[in-house]
């Protein structure tokens, strides 16, 4: 129940989902007691005490200084076996936090299972990449200054309070986004939102805001919702054609109007519905909706009661060798050679709901009686990391 509570509370809110679809700001509330059974100061202390937290996992920041605090808290050193690593000084961290520094524990879903369940479900339902970062602070200074995020964010206040300052464009009272303001100042201050334990925000991509604690402990988590952008698409397109038009020089004596016409013709010719679809297929074939679950002690063997789920959103068939009855596919950023039966199982297996061996056998009746062949196909896909046990 605890692992699924956040999914039910967040993704079960029709108001939040409506705001997400309409790209509108939203504020709601869920049970703070249940929240603190999932993540709290006690759990954060446990993580800092029992995990090797290096500077790529924990960032420290003030609004006008992103480097000094990290240099003070972390120093190069060696572990118990003499291997080089970053060493976090807890005493230095305490002092820095007391001076108003904000700490960010990145990819917290990798350390807190209910957050992993939530981010995986967001990835699965919304076809987005998702991650959770935990923010903790004690002072009253801003950790990052006025800024906007290049993705949608769900904010969950687990402990304490946090002050969110939003900005507006005069005379509008709406929350300003990056396309409304280049850099907000005091004159553009708009709504203030005081986040209490149990409060939840949906902050659309690009919304200007400034966040600070109130001279008291505050712990909140942000859930990112990240989609491919037009910029990603254009970079992908240019890379695909890097040795044709985009590769050509523009010399100082070239006619600018001719260059512009060549570029416009290239983009007009190459950009279309099919191109966008191909890009999205390749994009989603690189990223997993959820991580592979470990399956000790049986490893990647099919045992009674197992259920299975496909990891990537999609995969691309690159080559079909009828002579060898194999397919070459692209999935999770790699090429894989799989059998026809493995291809059939992968094609029909859902990334949204798990299937049992019996379910998989029913995908195609001609393979139904051959349990051994189906098991071999499932185990082959498990060995390649393309599907996972649930």
N, C-alpha and C positions, 0 to 999 in steps of 0.2 A: 504493500500500500504506500509506504513512504517513498519508494522509488518512482511511483507513477503519480504521486500527488501533484507535482508541479505541472505535469502534462495535462492533467484534468483541470487544474486551476487556471492555467494560462491558456492553453489551446482550447479549453472548453468554454472560454468566454466569447460569446458571439459579439459583444461590444468591442473587444480587443481585435478580433478578426475583421470586423467591419472597418475599424480604423486602419488596420493594416492594408486592407484592400483599397481604401480610399486615400491612403497616405496622410491620415490626420493624426494629430496628437491625441493621446488618450490617458486617463488616469483611473485606476481601479484599486481594489483592495482584496487581499486573501488572508488566510488565517496565520497570524504571526507566530503562534505557538508551534504549528506544524512546520513553518519555515525554519524555526530555530532547532527543530529536531533533525533537520537536513543539513544546515550549515550555520555555524555560530562562531563566537570567539574561541570557544573550547576546541572546536574542530580545526580552526585556523592555527591555533597554538600547536595542536597535534601534528599538522602537516609541516610546520616550520621546524618542529623538533625531531621528526622521524624521517623526513625526506631530504635528499641532497638538493637544496634549492640554490640554483646558480643564477647569474645575472640575466640569462636568457629566459628565465621563468618568472623572476621577481624584478619589477622595475620600481624605482623610486623617483618622485617628481615634485617640483614646485613650479608654479606658473611661469617663472622667469629663469628656471635652471633645471635642465633635464640630465645633467652630467655629474655635478659635484656629489650629490647624495649617494649615487651609485658607486662612485669611486671610494667614498668613505665606508660604506656598508660592506662592500665586497673587495677582497684582495686576492691576488693570485697566490695559491698555496698548493699543498699536496695532501692527499687523503692518507688514511692509515697505512696504505701500502706503497706510498711514495709516488702515486700517480698525480700529475698536474690537474688542478681543478680550481674553480672559484670557491672561496670560502666566505660564507656569510657570517658576519659578526653580529650576534643577537644584541649584545650590549650597545653597539653602534647603531643598530636598527632602532632600539628603544629610544636612544637619544635623538635620533633624527625624527622619529615619529612625534616625540614630545615637542620638537621645534616646528611642527606643522607640515612635515613632508607627507605626501600621499603615497601609499604603497599599492601596487597592482600585481596580483598573482594571476599570471596569464594561463589560459587553457585550464582553468580550474575544473572543468568537466572531466579531465583525465584523472583527477584526484578525488572527486566527489561523485559517486555513482548516480544519484538522482539528477544531477546536472547533466551527466552524460546521457541519461535517458531523455531528458528534455531536448537537448541540442540535437540528438539523433532523430527524435520525432519531428522537430522543426525541419531538419534536412529532408526527411522522408516526405512529409506532407507538403512542404512549400517548395521543394526542389531548390533549396538554397544551402550554402555552406553556413555552418553555425558553430559558434564557440562561446565559452563563458569566461569572463574575467572578473575577479573579485577585487574590489576597491576598499581599502581601509584607511582611516584617518582619525586624527584626534584634535587638531587645531582648528583655526578658523580661516586659514589662508586657502586660496584656490590652488588645486593641484595641477591644473593644466591651463588656466586662463580661459578667456572666451574662445570657443572652438566649435567646430561641427564635425560630425562623423560621416565617413563616406559609405555608410551602410545604415540600414534600419537597426534600432536598438530596443530591446525590452529591458527595463531596469526593475530590479527587485530589491527592496530595502529589507535586509534580514535583521539588522540590529541598529539601534540608535536612530539618529535623524540626519538628514542631509538637506542643504539649501540649494535649490536649482533656480538659477536666474536665467530667464529667457529674454530674447530681444525682439524688437518689432521695428517696422518701418512706419514712420509718421505719414499720414494719420491713421494707418491701419493698426488694428489691435491684434492681428494674427501673429503667430510666432514666425519670425523671419527665418528664411532659409538662405543657403549660400548664394542662390541666384537673386535674392532680394537685397542683400547687403554684402559688400566686399569685406568689411571689417567693422564690427559693431563697437560702439563706445558707450560711455555713460548716458548720452542723450538718447540712445536707442533702447535703453532698458525697458522691458515690458513685464510680463507676468512673472511672479515668484511662486514657486511651488515648494512647500515644506514636506519632504518625504519622511513619513513615520514608519515604524516597524510594521510590515505587512503591506505597505503601499507598492503599487506596480505602475510603471509608466510605459507607454509605447511612444518613442521619439523617432519620427520619420527621418530618413537620410537627409543630411544637409542642414538640419535645424540648429541654429546658433544657440549655445548655452554656456553657462559657467557654473561650476559646482564647487561647493565648499562645505566643510563641517561646521559645527556650532560650538567649538571648544569642548567637545565631548566625543566619546568613541562612536564611530559610524562604520558600518560594514554593509556594503551593497554589492550586488552582482549585476553585470550587464551581459545580456545575451545578444550576440550579433547575428544579423540575418543578411547574408552577403550573396548578391547575384552577379553574374557576369555583366559587364558594362559595354556601352558602345565602343569605348576606348579599347577594351579587351578584343572586341570583334575586329576593329580596324587593325590592331597590331597583328592579330592572327592572319588577317587577309594579306597584309603586307609581307608577312613571313612566308606565306604560301607562294607568293609571287616574287620572292626576293631577288630572283635572277632575271626578271623581265622588266617591266616598266619601272617599279620602285627602285630598281638597281641602277637605273641610268643617271649619269651625272647631270647637274644643272650648272653649266659654265657661265662665266661672266658675260660672254658675248651672245648667249642664247636669248631669243626673243621671249620675254615673259608671257606674252599672250599665247604663244605656241606651247610653252611649258604648261600653262594653265589648261589649255585645251586638251593636251595629251593626258594630264592627270584626271580631268573631268570625264573624258571618254573612258579611261581605265576604270574609274569608280562606277560609272554608269553601266559599263558592260559587266563588271564582276559582282556588283552588289545586287542581290535579288533574294526572293523567299528561299530558294534552294540553298543559296550560300549561307544565309543565316541559320537555316535548319542544320546544315552540315557542321557549322561552327558550334551550335548548341550541343549536337550529338557528341562531338569531340570533347567539348568542355566537360559535359557531364560524365563522359567515359573516363575522365582523368580523376574524378573525385568520388569518394565513397560516402554513401549516406550514413554509414555507421562503421565502427571498427570491427575487425574480426574478433570474435569471442574465443578465448582459449578453451580447449576441450580436453584437459587432463582428467583422468589418466588414460582415456581411450584415444586421445589424439584425433586424427581425422578419419576414424573408423565409424561406420554407421552402426549404431546400436539401437535396440528397441526403445521406443519412446522419444527418439530424437526428432527434432523439427529443424528446418533449414530456411534460410532467407538469402536473397541475392543482395550483394553489397552495392555495386555501382548503380547509378540511375539508369544507365544505358551502356551498350557496348556497340562497337562497329565491326562488321565483318569485312576483313581486308582481302581475304583470298579463300577460294573454295577449291580444294583438291579432290575431285571426284574419284580419282584413281586410288588414293589412299584413304578416302572417306574421312577427311579432316577439314577443319576450318581454321584459318588464322584470324584472330580477332584482336582488337585494341580495347583494353579495359583497365581502369585504375592506373593509367599512365604507362602501361606495358603491352607488349604483344604476346599473345598466347596461342599455342597450337592445341586445339581441342578436337575430340572426336565428334562425329555427327550426333551421337546420343547426348554427349556433354553439351553440345550447342543447343539441342532441343530442350534439355532441362534448364539451361541458363536462360534461354529465350522465354520460357513459360513461368519460371520461378519469380514470384513477386518480391519487390524490395519493401513492400508495405506490410505484408502479413506472412508469417511462416507457414511452411507446408511440411507434412509428414512424408515418409517413404511411400505410404499408400496414396497420398495425394499426388505425388510426383509420378507414380506408375500410371495414374489415371490421365495424365497429360496426353498420352498417345496410346490408345488401346493395343497397338501392335507390339509395344514393348512391355505391356502390363505383365504378362506371364513370366517374363525373363527378369526375375528379381535380382539375380546375380549381376546381370549387365547394368541394371539401373543403379545398384549399389556401387559398382565400379565407376560409373559416370559421376555419381555424387562425390565419391571419395577423390576422384581426379580433380573435380572443381574445388573441393576443400583444400587439397594439396596446393593448388595454384592460388589460393586466397581469394577466389572469385565469389564464393558463397561462405556462409558462416552457420555454425550451429547456434541455435537460440538457447 
